[in-house]
């Protein structure tokens, strides 16, 4: 698994909620700022995010 996520791309949070990556919060890129559906932003750990499988 690649440790670096791409800003602006959609990922799944906890396998359920589609979020958009905004930017890494720390230098080690283990916590990312994400935009949730609606006007809210939160910081989440990298291991809670997974790529959306394209078919």
Number of C-alpha atoms within 10 A of each C-alpha: 5 4 10 12 20 13 14 13 12 20 22 16 21 11 12 10 12 19 19 19 21 19 17 21 15 10 7 9 14 15 17 21 20 25 19 15 11 6 6 8 15 10 15 16 14 17 11 12 22 17 14 13 7 4 3
